[in-house]
Amino acid sequence: MPAIVLIMWRRAIAESLLSKLDTESGLNLFYEPDYSRTKLCIEANDAKVAFIEAAETGDNGVAQCLEICAAIRNDAKNCKLILMCPNQDEEAVAQTLNAKQDGKIDDFVFYEASLDYISSKIVTMLNN
């Protein structure tokens, strides 16, 4: 069964997304709030998709999350990367768009995206 890892600091959103994804049969779902354990969680579960939330402020912002994505690309080449970023921060949006264009991430969503949209994006990544 394919594994999906959610690396998110907002537990309520992560739990809602896990509940939404749980309706898809045959998926192993994992939630990790500790960003320093991202690579370990992906490798231990042989994740096919990692959904990583970039914080708007403080630790785990877009720049740090892109560093995490670069490390994942080196060690877990078969894992698709989706970054969730704030849409109000022009610098964060520019960094995210550049990362997508440069192949550092596979896709991205903004904070304002619905759970339906996010879950369909994650499931679609499994099939690509």
DSSP file (Angstrom, degrees, kcal/mol; ACC not computed):
  #  RESIDUE AA STRUCTURE BP1 BP2  ACC     N-H-->O    O-->H-N    N-H-->O    O-->H-N    TCO  KAPPA ALPHA  PHI   PSI    X-CA   Y-CA   Z-CA
    1    1 A M              0   0    0      0, 0.0    26,-0.2     0, 0.0    25,-0.1   0.000 360.0 360.0 360.0 133.1    0.0    0.0    0.0
    2    2 A P        -     0   0    0      0, 0.0    26,-2.9     0, 0.0     2,-0.4  -0.362 360.0-136.4 -67.4 145.2    1.4    3.4   -0.9
    3    3 A A  E     -ab  28  47A   0     43,-0.5    45,-2.9    24,-0.2    46,-1.3  -0.833  14.2-165.5-107.1 141.6    2.3    5.7    2.0
    4    4 A I  E     -ab  29  49A   0     24,-2.9    26,-2.2    -2,-0.4     2,-0.5  -0.990   6.9-159.2-122.9 131.8    1.6    9.4    2.3
    5    5 A V  E     -ab  30  50A   0     44,-2.5    46,-2.9    -2,-0.4     2,-0.6  -0.948   2.5-158.0-114.7 129.8    3.4   11.5    4.9
    6    6 A L  E     -ab  31  51A   0     24,-3.1    26,-3.0    -2,-0.5     2,-0.8  -0.936   3.9-169.1-105.5 118.2    2.0   14.8    6.2
    7    7 A I  E     +ab  32  52A   0     44,-3.2    46,-2.9    -2,-0.6     2,-0.3  -0.892  33.0 143.6-106.6 100.6    4.6   17.1    7.7
    8    8 A M        -     0   0    0     24,-0.8    -2,-0.1    -2,-0.8    46,-0.1  -0.989  48.6-156.6-144.9 145.9    2.5   19.8    9.3
    9    9 A W  S    S+     0   0    0     -2,-0.3     2,-1.1     1,-0.1    -1,-0.1   0.679  82.0  79.4 -94.7 -20.9    2.6   22.0   12.4
   10   10 A R     >  -     0   0    0      1,-0.2     4,-2.2     2,-0.1     3,-0.2  -0.756  62.3-171.1 -91.5 100.0   -1.2   22.7   12.4
   11   11 A R  H  > S+     0   0    0     -2,-1.1     4,-3.0     1,-0.2     5,-0.2   0.860  79.3  56.6 -60.3 -41.1   -2.6   19.5   14.0
   12   12 A A  H  > S+     0   0    0      1,-0.2     4,-1.9     2,-0.2    -1,-0.2   0.908 111.0  43.4 -61.8 -42.2   -6.3   20.3   13.3
   13   13 A I  H  > S+     0   0    0     -3,-0.2     4,-2.6     2,-0.2    -1,-0.2   0.911 113.5  51.9 -69.2 -41.6   -5.7   20.7    9.6
   14   14 A A  H  X S+     0   0    0     -4,-2.2     4,-2.8     1,-0.2    -2,-0.2   0.929 110.7  47.7 -60.1 -45.6   -3.5   17.6    9.5
   15   15 A E  H  X S+     0   0    0     -4,-3.0     4,-2.2     2,-0.2    -1,-0.2   0.883 112.0  49.9 -64.9 -38.3   -6.2   15.5   11.2
   16   16 A S  H  X S+     0   0    0     -4,-1.9     4,-2.2    -5,-0.2    -1,-0.2   0.907 112.6  47.2 -65.2 -41.3   -8.9   16.8    8.9
   17   17 A L  H  X S+     0   0    0     -4,-2.6     4,-2.8     2,-0.2    -2,-0.2   0.899 110.8  51.6 -67.8 -40.5   -6.8   16.0    5.9
   18   18 A L  H  X S+     0   0    0     -4,-2.8     4,-1.8     2,-0.2    -2,-0.2   0.909 110.3  49.6 -60.6 -41.8   -6.0   12.5    7.3
   19   19 A S  H  < S+     0   0    0     -4,-2.2     4,-0.5     2,-0.2    -2,-0.2   0.911 111.9  48.1 -63.1 -43.0   -9.7   11.9    7.8
   20   20 A K  H >< S+     0   0    0     -4,-2.2     3,-1.0     1,-0.2    -2,-0.2   0.919 114.7  45.0 -62.8 -45.0  -10.4   13.1    4.2
   21   21 A L  H >< S+     0   0    0     -4,-2.8     3,-2.0     1,-0.2    -1,-0.2   0.762  97.9  73.4 -71.4 -25.0   -7.6   10.9    2.8
   22   22 A D  T 3< S+     0   0    0     -4,-1.8    -1,-0.2     1,-0.3    -2,-0.2   0.699  83.3  68.8 -64.8 -18.2   -8.7    7.9    4.9
   23   23 A T  T <  S+     0   0    0     -3,-1.0     2,-0.6    -4,-0.5    -1,-0.3   0.714  81.3  87.7 -72.5 -19.2  -11.7    7.5    2.6
   24   24 A E  S X  S-     0   0    0     -3,-2.0     3,-0.7    -4,-0.2     2,-0.1  -0.713  84.1-132.2 -79.1 119.9   -9.3    6.4   -0.1
   25   25 A S  T 3  S+     0   0    0     -2,-0.6    -2,-0.1     1,-0.2    -1,-0.0  -0.427  81.3  28.8 -74.8 147.4   -8.8    2.7    0.3
   26   26 A G  T 3  S+     0   0    0      1,-0.3     2,-0.4    -4,-0.1    -1,-0.2   0.702  86.3 126.6  83.3  20.6   -5.3    1.2    0.3
   27   27 A L    <   -     0   0    0     -3,-0.7     2,-0.6   -26,-0.2    -1,-0.3  -0.912  49.1-148.7-113.0 138.7   -3.4    4.2    1.6
   28   28 A N  E     -a    3   0A   0    -26,-2.9   -24,-2.9    -2,-0.4     2,-0.4  -0.928  23.8-162.4 -98.6 123.6   -1.0    4.2    4.6
   29   29 A L  E     -a    4   0A   0     -2,-0.6     2,-0.4   -26,-0.2   -24,-0.2  -0.897  11.1-178.8-115.2 136.4   -1.2    7.7    6.2
   30   30 A F  E     -a    5   0A   0    -26,-2.2   -24,-3.1    -2,-0.4     2,-0.5  -0.994  11.8-158.2-135.5 139.4    1.3    9.2    8.6
   31   31 A Y  E     +a    6   0A   0     -2,-0.4   -24,-0.2   -26,-0.2   -26,-0.0  -0.971  10.9 179.2-117.6 129.7    1.4   12.6   10.3
   32   32 A E  E     +a    7   0A   0    -26,-3.0   -24,-0.8    -2,-0.5    -2,-0.0  -0.945  12.1 178.7-132.2 111.4    4.7   14.0   11.6
   33   33 A P        +     0   0    0      0, 0.0     2,-0.9     0, 0.0    -1,-0.1   0.622  65.8  85.0 -84.8 -12.5    4.7   17.5   13.4
   34   34 A D    >   -     0   0    0      1,-0.2     3,-2.2     3,-0.1     4,-0.1  -0.790  62.0-165.2 -94.6 103.4    8.4   17.4   14.0
   35   35 A Y  G >  S+     0   0    0     -2,-0.9     3,-1.5     1,-0.3     4,-0.3   0.762  84.9  66.4 -61.8 -26.6   10.1   18.8   10.9
   36   36 A S  G 3  S+     0   0    0      1,-0.3    -1,-0.3     2,-0.1     4,-0.2   0.663 100.7  51.9 -69.5 -13.5   13.5   17.5   12.0
   37   37 A R  G <> S+     0   0    0     -3,-2.2     4,-2.7     1,-0.1    -1,-0.3   0.278  78.3 105.9-102.3   8.8   12.1   13.9   11.6
   38   38 A T  H <> S+     0   0    0     -3,-1.5     4,-2.5     1,-0.2     5,-0.2   0.944  81.1  42.8 -55.6 -56.5   10.8   14.5    8.0
   39   39 A K  H  > S+     0   0    0     -4,-0.3     4,-2.8     1,-0.2     5,-0.2   0.914 115.4  49.9 -59.6 -44.1   13.5   12.4    6.2
   40   40 A L  H  > S+     0   0    0     -4,-0.2     4,-2.9     1,-0.2    -1,-0.2   0.913 111.3  48.9 -60.7 -44.4   13.3    9.6    8.7
   41   41 A C  H  X S+     0   0    0     -4,-2.7     4,-1.4     2,-0.2    -1,-0.2   0.901 113.1  47.2 -63.4 -42.4    9.5    9.4    8.5
   42   42 A I  H  X>S+     0   0    0     -4,-2.5     5,-2.2    -5,-0.2     4,-0.5   0.932 116.7  42.8 -65.5 -46.2    9.6    9.3    4.7
   43   43 A E  H ><5S+     0   0    0     -4,-2.8     3,-0.8    -5,-0.2    -2,-0.2   0.915 112.2  52.4 -68.0 -43.2   12.3    6.7    4.6
   44   44 A A  H 3<5S+     0   0    0     -4,-2.9    -1,-0.2     1,-0.2    -2,-0.2   0.811 119.6  35.5 -63.8 -30.0   10.9    4.5    7.4
   45   45 A N  H 3<5S-     0   0    0     -4,-1.4    -1,-0.2    -5,-0.2    -2,-0.2   0.366 102.9-127.1-105.1   3.5    7.5    4.4    5.7
   46   46 A D  T <<5 -     0   0    0     -3,-0.8   -43,-0.5    -4,-0.5    -3,-0.2   0.926  38.4-156.7  48.2  50.8    8.7    4.3    2.1
   47   47 A A  E   < -b    3   0A   0     -5,-2.2   -43,-0.2    -6,-0.2    -1,-0.2  -0.274  25.3-166.3 -63.7 138.8    6.5    7.3    1.4
   48   48 A K  E    S+     0   0A   0    -45,-2.9    32,-3.2     1,-0.3     2,-0.4   0.682  80.0  27.9 -93.7 -24.7    5.4    7.9   -2.2
   49   49 A V  E     -bc   4  80A   0    -46,-1.3   -44,-2.5    30,-0.2     2,-0.5  -0.999  62.8-166.6-139.5 135.9    4.1   11.4   -1.4
   50   50 A A  E     -bc   5  81A   0     30,-2.9    32,-2.7    -2,-0.4     2,-0.6  -0.992   5.9-162.2-121.1 125.7    5.2   14.0    1.2
   51   51 A F  E     -bc   6  82A   0    -46,-2.9   -44,-3.2    -2,-0.5     2,-0.5  -0.936  14.4-169.9-107.1 114.9    2.9   16.9    1.9
   52   52 A I  E     -bc   7  83A   0     30,-3.0    32,-3.2    -2,-0.6     2,-0.5  -0.925  12.2-149.6-117.6 124.2    4.9   19.6    3.7
   53   53 A E  E     - c   0  84A   0    -46,-2.9     2,-0.5    -2,-0.5    32,-0.2  -0.802  10.5-148.5 -92.6 123.4    3.4   22.7    5.3
   54   54 A A        -     0   0    0     30,-3.2     7,-0.3    -2,-0.5     8,-0.1  -0.788  21.3-123.3 -89.5 130.9    5.6   25.8    5.3
   55   55 A A        -     0   0    0      5,-3.5     7,-0.4    -2,-0.5    10,-0.1  -0.383   5.6-135.5 -72.7 150.8    4.9   28.1    8.3
   56   56 A E  S    S+     0   0    0      1,-0.1     2,-0.3     5,-0.1    -1,-0.1   0.843  86.6  10.3 -73.1 -34.2    4.0   31.7    7.8
   57   57 A T  S    S+     0   0    0      2,-0.2    -1,-0.1     3,-0.1     2,-0.0  -0.942 111.3   9.0-141.3 161.1    6.4   32.9   10.5
   58   58 A G  S    S+     0   0    0     -2,-0.3     3,-0.5    -3,-0.1    -3,-0.1  -0.310 105.1   6.3  73.6-151.3    9.2   31.5   12.6
   59   59 A D  S    S+     0   0    0      1,-0.2    -2,-0.2     5,-0.0    -4,-0.1  -0.203 118.9  32.3 -65.4 157.3   10.7   28.1   12.2
   60   60 A N  S    S+     0   0    0     -6,-0.1    -5,-3.5     1,-0.1    -1,-0.2   0.823  79.8 156.9  66.4  35.8    9.8   25.8    9.3
   61   61 A G     >  -     0   0    0     -3,-0.5     4,-2.6    -7,-0.3     5,-0.2  -0.090  61.7 -81.1 -75.3-175.6    9.2   28.6    6.7
   62   62 A V  H  > S+     0   0    0     -7,-0.4     4,-2.5     1,-0.2     5,-0.2   0.908 128.8  52.0 -58.4 -46.2    9.4   28.2    3.0
   63   63 A A  H  > S+     0   0    0      1,-0.2     4,-1.5     2,-0.2    -1,-0.2   0.925 113.1  44.2 -59.4 -45.6   13.2   28.4    2.9
   64   64 A Q  H  > S+     0   0    0      1,-0.2     4,-2.0     2,-0.2    -1,-0.2   0.903 112.9  51.7 -66.6 -40.6   13.7   25.8    5.5
   65   65 A C  H  X S+     0   0    0     -4,-2.6     4,-2.4     1,-0.2    -1,-0.2   0.862 106.9  53.5 -65.0 -34.9   11.1   23.5    4.0
   66   66 A L  H  X S+     0   0    0     -4,-2.5     4,-2.0     2,-0.2    -1,-0.2   0.840 106.5  52.7 -68.6 -31.9   12.8   23.8    0.6
   67   67 A E  H  X S+     0   0    0     -4,-1.5     4,-1.9     2,-0.2    -2,-0.2   0.907 109.3  49.3 -65.6 -41.7   16.1   22.7    2.3
   68   68 A I  H  X S+     0   0    0     -4,-2.0     4,-2.2     1,-0.2    -2,-0.2   0.919 109.6  51.9 -61.2 -44.0   14.2   19.7    3.7
   69   69 A C  H  X S+     0   0    0     -4,-2.4     4,-2.6     1,-0.2    -1,-0.2   0.881 106.4  53.8 -61.1 -38.9   12.9   19.0    0.2
   70   70 A A  H  X S+     0   0    0     -4,-2.0     4,-1.4     1,-0.2    -1,-0.2   0.908 109.1  48.5 -63.1 -41.1   16.4   19.1   -1.2
   71   71 A A  H  X S+     0   0    0     -4,-1.9     4,-1.6     1,-0.2    -2,-0.2   0.894 111.4  50.0 -65.0 -39.7   17.6   16.5    1.3
   72   72 A I  H  X S+     0   0    0     -4,-2.2     4,-3.7     1,-0.2    -2,-0.2   0.917 105.3  57.1 -65.0 -43.0   14.6   14.3    0.5
   73   73 A R  H  < S+     0   0    0     -4,-2.6    -1,-0.2     1,-0.2    -2,-0.2   0.861 108.5  48.1 -55.9 -37.2   15.3   14.5   -3.3
   74   74 A N  H  < S+     0   0    0     -4,-1.4     3,-0.2    -5,-0.2    -1,-0.2   0.874 125.6  25.5 -71.2 -37.7   18.8   13.2   -2.6
   75   75 A D  H  < S+     0   0    0     -4,-1.6    -2,-0.2     1,-0.2     2,-0.2   0.700 128.7  35.3-105.3 -23.3   17.7   10.2   -0.4
   76   76 A A    ><  +     0   0    0     -4,-3.7     3,-2.0    -5,-0.2    -1,-0.2  -0.573  62.7 166.5-132.7  69.0   14.1    9.4   -1.4
   77   77 A K  T 3  S+     0   0    0      1,-0.3    -1,-0.1    -3,-0.2    -4,-0.1   0.709  73.4  57.7 -62.0 -22.9   14.0   10.0   -5.2
   78   78 A N  T 3  S+     0   0    0     -3,-0.1     2,-0.6     2,-0.1    -1,-0.3   0.425  83.5 100.3 -89.0   2.1   10.7    8.2   -5.6
   79   79 A C    <   -     0   0    0     -3,-2.0     2,-0.3    -7,-0.2   -30,-0.2  -0.791  68.4-139.8 -92.9 121.9    8.9   10.4   -3.1
   80   80 A K  E     -c   49   0A   0    -32,-3.2   -30,-2.9    -2,-0.6     2,-0.5  -0.594  17.2-143.9 -78.2 140.7    6.7   13.2   -4.7
   81   81 A L  E     -c   50   0A   0     -2,-0.3    25,-2.1   -32,-0.2    26,-1.7  -0.927  18.7-179.2-116.0 124.9    6.9   16.5   -2.8
   82   82 A I  E     -cd  51 107A   0    -32,-2.7   -30,-3.0    -2,-0.5     2,-0.5  -0.988  12.7-157.2-120.5 126.2    4.0   18.9   -2.4
   83   83 A L  E     -cd  52 108A   0     24,-2.0    26,-2.2    -2,-0.5     2,-0.6  -0.875   5.1-153.1-106.0 133.0    4.6   22.2   -0.5
   84   84 A M  E     +cd  53 109A   0    -32,-3.2   -30,-3.2    -2,-0.5    26,-0.2  -0.922  27.9 175.6-101.9 120.5    1.9   24.1    1.2
   85   85 A C  E     - d   0 110A   0     24,-2.5    26,-1.4    -2,-0.6     2,-0.2  -0.877  36.0 -96.7-129.8 158.6    2.8   27.8    1.3
   86   86 A P        -     0   0    0      0, 0.0     3,-0.3     0, 0.0     7,-0.1  -0.505  24.1-156.7 -70.6 136.8    1.3   31.1    2.4
   87   87 A N  S    S+     0   0    0     -2,-0.2    23,-0.0     1,-0.2     6,-0.0   0.562  86.2  64.3 -91.4  -8.5   -0.2   33.0   -0.5
   88   88 A Q  S    S+     0   0    0      1,-0.1     2,-0.8     5,-0.0    -1,-0.2   0.599  85.0  80.5 -88.6 -12.3    0.1   36.5    1.2
   89   89 A D     >  -     0   0    0     -3,-0.3     4,-2.5     1,-0.2     5,-0.2  -0.839  62.9-164.8-101.1 104.9    3.9   36.4    1.4
   90   90 A E  H  > S+     0   0    0     -2,-0.8     4,-2.5     1,-0.2    -1,-0.2   0.862  89.1  51.0 -59.9 -38.3    5.3   37.4   -2.1
   91   91 A E  H  > S+     0   0    0      2,-0.2     4,-2.6     1,-0.2    -1,-0.2   0.918 110.6  48.8 -65.7 -42.5    8.8   36.2   -1.3
   92   92 A A  H  > S+     0   0    0      2,-0.2     4,-2.3     1,-0.2    -2,-0.2   0.899 111.9  49.3 -63.4 -40.6    7.5   32.8   -0.2
   93   93 A V  H  X S+     0   0    0     -4,-2.5     4,-2.8     2,-0.2     5,-0.2   0.926 111.6  48.9 -64.4 -44.3    5.3   32.5   -3.3
   94   94 A A  H  X S+     0   0    0     -4,-2.5     4,-2.5     1,-0.2    -2,-0.2   0.916 111.9  48.6 -61.9 -43.9    8.3   33.4   -5.5
   95   95 A Q  H  X S+     0   0    0     -4,-2.6     4,-2.2     2,-0.2    -1,-0.2   0.905 113.1  48.2 -62.0 -41.3   10.5   30.8   -3.8
   96   96 A T  H  X S+     0   0    0     -4,-2.3     4,-2.2     2,-0.2    -2,-0.2   0.924 111.7  48.2 -67.0 -45.6    7.9   28.2   -4.1
   97   97 A L  H  X S+     0   0    0     -4,-2.8     4,-2.6     1,-0.2    -2,-0.2   0.914 112.5  49.3 -62.1 -42.5    7.3   28.9   -7.8
   98   98 A N  H  X S+     0   0    0     -4,-2.5     4,-2.3    -5,-0.2     6,-0.2   0.907 109.6  51.9 -62.1 -41.9   11.0   28.9   -8.5
   99   99 A A  H  <>S+     0   0    0     -4,-2.2     5,-2.6     2,-0.2     6,-1.1   0.894 111.0  47.7 -62.5 -40.3   11.3   25.5   -6.7
  100  100 A K  H ><5S+     0   0    0     -4,-2.2     3,-1.2     4,-0.2    -2,-0.2   0.933 113.0  47.6 -65.2 -46.5    8.5   24.1   -8.8
  101  101 A Q  H 3<5S+     0   0    0     -4,-2.6    -2,-0.2     1,-0.3    -1,-0.2   0.840 112.6  49.7 -63.9 -33.5   10.1   25.3  -12.0
  102  102 A D  T 3<5S-     0   0    0     -4,-2.3    -1,-0.3    -5,-0.2    -2,-0.2   0.435 115.1-115.1 -86.3   0.2   13.5   24.0  -11.0
  103  103 A G  T < 5S+     0   0    0     -3,-1.2    -3,-0.2    -4,-0.3    -2,-0.1   0.666  80.3 125.5  76.8  16.3   12.1   20.6  -10.1
  104  104 A K  S   <S+     0   0    0     -5,-2.6     2,-0.3    -6,-0.2    -4,-0.2   0.760  81.4  21.6 -79.0 -24.4   12.9   20.9   -6.4
  105  105 A I  S    S-     0   0    0     -6,-1.1    -2,-0.2    -9,-0.1   -23,-0.1  -0.934  71.9-138.3-132.7 159.5    9.3   20.1   -5.6
  106  106 A D  S    S-     0   0    0    -25,-2.1     2,-0.3    -2,-0.3   -24,-0.2   0.796  77.8 -22.6 -88.9 -30.3    6.6   18.4   -7.7
  107  107 A D  E     -d   82   0A   0    -26,-1.7   -24,-2.0     2,-0.0     2,-0.3  -0.967  56.7-147.3-165.5 176.1    3.8   20.7   -6.8
  108  108 A F  E     -d   83   0A   0     -2,-0.3     2,-0.3   -26,-0.3   -24,-0.2  -0.978   1.8-161.3-151.0 160.5    2.4   23.2   -4.4
  109  109 A V  E     -d   84   0A   0    -26,-2.2   -24,-2.5    -2,-0.3     2,-0.2  -0.959  22.6-121.0-137.8 157.4   -0.8   24.5   -2.9
  110  110 A F  E >   -d   85   0A   0     -2,-0.3     3,-2.1   -26,-0.2   -26,-0.0  -0.618  30.8-107.5 -94.6 160.1   -1.7   27.7   -1.0
  111  111 A Y  T 3  S+     0   0    0    -26,-1.4    -1,-0.1     1,-0.3   -27,-0.0   0.822 116.3  62.2 -52.7 -35.1   -3.1   27.8    2.5
  112  112 A E  T 3  S+     0   0    0      2,-0.0    -1,-0.3     0, 0.0     2,-0.0   0.520  77.1 116.6 -76.4  -3.0   -6.5   28.9    1.2
  113  113 A A    <   -     0   0    0     -3,-2.1     2,-0.1     1,-0.1    -4,-0.0  -0.351  69.7-113.7 -65.6 145.1   -6.9   25.6   -0.8
  114  114 A S     >  -     0   0    0      1,-0.1     4,-2.6    -2,-0.0     5,-0.2  -0.344  19.3-115.2 -75.5 159.5   -9.8   23.4    0.3
  115  115 A L  H  > S+     0   0    0      1,-0.2     4,-2.8     2,-0.2     5,-0.2   0.867 118.0  56.0 -61.7 -36.1   -9.3   20.0    1.9
  116  116 A D  H  > S+     0   0    0      2,-0.2     4,-2.2     1,-0.2    -1,-0.2   0.934 109.6  45.1 -60.5 -46.0  -11.0   18.5   -1.1
  117  117 A Y  H  > S+     0   0    0      2,-0.2     4,-2.2     1,-0.2    -2,-0.2   0.935 114.6  47.9 -64.0 -46.8   -8.5   20.1   -3.5
  118  118 A I  H  X S+     0   0    0     -4,-2.6     4,-2.4     1,-0.2    -2,-0.2   0.930 112.6  48.0 -62.0 -46.5   -5.5   19.2   -1.3
  119  119 A S  H  X S+     0   0    0     -4,-2.8     4,-2.4     1,-0.2    -1,-0.2   0.894 112.1  49.2 -64.4 -38.4   -6.6   15.6   -1.0
  120  120 A S  H  X S+     0   0    0     -4,-2.2     4,-2.3    -5,-0.2    -1,-0.2   0.877 110.2  51.8 -67.9 -35.3   -7.2   15.2   -4.7
  121  121 A K  H  X S+     0   0    0     -4,-2.2     4,-1.9     2,-0.2    -2,-0.2   0.917 111.0  47.6 -64.0 -43.6   -3.8   16.7   -5.4
  122  122 A I  H  X S+     0   0    0     -4,-2.4     4,-1.3     2,-0.2    -2,-0.2   0.935 113.4  46.8 -64.0 -47.0   -2.1   14.2   -3.1
  123  123 A V  H  X S+     0   0    0     -4,-2.4     4,-1.0     1,-0.2     3,-0.3   0.892 110.2  53.7 -63.6 -39.6   -4.0   11.3   -4.6
  124  124 A T  H >< S+     0   0    0     -4,-2.3     3,-0.6     1,-0.2     4,-0.5   0.887 103.4  57.0 -61.2 -39.1   -3.2   12.5   -8.1
  125  125 A M  H >< S+     0   0    0     -4,-1.9     3,-1.0     1,-0.2    -1,-0.2   0.846 100.0  59.1 -60.9 -34.2    0.5   12.6   -7.2
  126  126 A L  H 3< S+     0   0    0     -4,-1.3    -1,-0.2    -3,-0.3    -2,-0.2   0.850 106.6  47.5 -62.0 -33.3    0.3    8.9   -6.2
  127  127 A N  T <<        0   0    0     -4,-1.0    -1,-0.2    -3,-0.6    -2,-0.2   0.462 360.0 360.0 -90.8  -1.9   -0.8    8.0   -9.8
  128  128 A N    <         0   0    0     -3,-1.0    -1,-0.2    -4,-0.5    -2,-0.2   0.434 360.0 360.0 -94.7 360.0    1.9   10.1  -11.6
